Amino acid sequence: VKGIKINLFVTLHGKQNNDNQNVADRRKAVLTEQQGDYEMTIIRNTITTNRNTITSNRNTITSNRNTNTSYRNTITSNRNTITSNRNTITSNRNTITRDHATITRNLDTITRDCVMITRDLVTITRNRFSNTRNRHTMTRNRNTITRNRNTITRNQNTITRNRNTITRNRNTIRYKKS
């Protein structure tokens, strides 16, 4: 690129005539030195920029590696969490199975209890009927006892009257004998 620029300058300005050849040569030397300084500055700036870019890229690579390490650790943690959750699910399923078995046993117990309650209710109903019959029998017996007491009272009164009659008769017999 430097040669092309110098040649263009010489073609346009340095070859106007042979008299100006020395001037052109001097211009060429100055141009070459200025162009070289300019290009060296560009190269130095480019090198500095490239070094900064390389440093930035290395920092980015380090950051990316750290991020990848963090992601890998997160993945490991997530896998451990998944394993723990699966173990918890298995434990919960086992608990549910045991609970179902317990519920089934409880339902069987409830069914047996219901049968016993039904039998007890039947017994209670029969006992109520028996109690009602016994109350009626007790009432009849009380009435019979009352009638018997009344009969006994009447009989005692009759006995008393009979005794009185016997006493009077004895007295009458005694009187007649005397």
DOVEX-179442 format. One line per field, with one value per residue (C-alpha): x, y, z. Coordinates in steps of 0.001 Angstrom, whole numbers. Last residue first. Example, Ala and Ser with C-alpha at 12.3 -4.5 7.8 and 13.67 -1.06 7.14 Angstrom:
u = 13670,12300
v = -1060,-4500
w = 7140,7800
END
This chain:
u = -128084,-128078,-129927,-127457,-124560,-126038,-126635,-123093,-121834,-123992,-122787,-119175,-119835,-121460,-118534,-116216,-118240,-118163,-114393,-114004,-116155,-114051,-110917,-112434,-113250,-109725,-108282,-110465,-109297,-105728,-106349,-107832,-104817,-102439,-104295,-104075,-100390,-99970,-101777,-99557,-96452,-97566,-98095,-94667,-93177,-94730,-93312,-89916,-89950,-90799,-87996,-85673,-86518,-85738,-82481,-81532,-82238,-80209,-77394,-77439,-77282,-74462,-72558,-72994,-71924,-68877,-67928,-68233,-66253,-63519,-63410,-63259,-60424,-58540,-58995,-57904,-54801,-53962,-54529,-52314,-49564,-49797,-49842,-46740,-44999,-45977,-44701,-41379,-41079,-41930,-39367,-36739,-37637,-37383,-33957,-32786,-34170,-32450,-29175,-29620,-30371,-27239,-25162,-26724,-26058,-22445,-22176,-23729,-21278,-18392,-19730,-19994,-16433,-15303,-17260,-15647,-12217,-13006,-14306,-11140,-9087,-11154,-10653,-6909,-6871,-8892,-6512,-3592,-5310,-5972,-2354,-1167,-3521,-2309,1276,434,-1373,1541,3915,1755,1931,5660,6185,4017,5937,9255,8071,6608,9842,11864,9450,9443,13211,13094,10491,12606,15550,13470,12112,14207,13228,9643,6222,7428,7349,3761,1203,3397,5529,2455,937,4190,4395,779,1287,4497,2858,0
v = -69988,-72180,-69614,-66901,-69103,-69917,-66236,-65357,-68072,-66767,-63240,-64386,-66432,-63421,-61227,-63827,-63958,-60195,-60169,-62998,-61074,-57984,-60043,-61490,-58035,-56850,-59964,-59349,-55750,-56914,-59444,-56767,-54514,-57400,-58182,-54558,-54544,-57763,-56270,-53193,-55351,-57415,-54247,-53017,-56391,-56226,-52711,-53820,-56793,-54516,-52201,-55175,-56313,-52815,-52710,-56134,-54959,-51828,-53966,-56142,-53021,-51623,-54888,-54807,-51147,-52014,-54759,-52294,-49674,-52243,-53156,-49455,-49031,-51926,-50399,-46993,-48587,-50288,-47015,-45241,-47807,-47248,-43474,-43748,-45811,-43226,-40449,-42243,-42689,-39020,-38017,-40165,-38557,-35114,-35952,-37178,-34034,-31893,-33724,-33163,-29492,-29164,-30814,-28520,-25511,-26619,-27006,-23568,-22042,-23761,-22515,-18993,-19240,-20454,-17628,-15094,-16510,-16427,-12860,-11887,-13518,-11687,-8382,-9034,-9996,-6875,-4734,-6375,-5806,-2158,-1700,-3472,-1329,1816,747,-89,3220,5090,3102,3986,7668,7553,5666,8073,10983,9341,8336,11730,13431,11105,11506,15245,15231,12994,15217,18268,16433,15468,18979,19638,16324,17343,16677,13363,14013,15242,12785,9772,10402,10695,7562,5713,6757,5695,2358,1736,2379,0
w = 133060,130044,127968,128818,127976,124594,123850,124792,122559,119736,120280,120183,117076,115411,116339,114987,111787,111486,111954,109450,106973,107495,107003,103856,102573,103294,101648,98599,98422,98733,95973,93749,94353,93695,90463,89404,90216,88232,85251,85394,85717,82711,80698,81759,80855,77402,76863,78151,75807,72875,73917,74271,70752,69445,71404,70032,66478,67166,68546,65428,63254,65389,65023,61241,61198,63307,60855,57968,59889,60563,56871,56014,58506,56937,53487,54794,56332,53027,51192,53721,53154,49400,49912,52120,49448,46842,49110,49550,45785,45240,47883,46170,42853,44465,45882,42480,40831,43473,42848,39121,39772,41909,39193,36565,38814,39232,35469,34994,37473,35704,32362,33800,35098,31687,30039,32376,31600,27865,28205,30078,27339,24721,26523,26734,23040,22181,24230,22454,19102,19932,21009,17850,15748,17477,16853,13219,12734,14288,12105,9091,9886,10553,7302,5351,6798,5906,2425,1792,2805,561,-2354,-1995,-2185,-5260,-6855,-6243,-7775,-10815,-11414,-14441,-16002,-16424,-14854,-13491,-9742,-9251,-10561,-11207,-8139,-5920,-7450,-6981,-3358,-2640,-4385,-2516,847,0
END
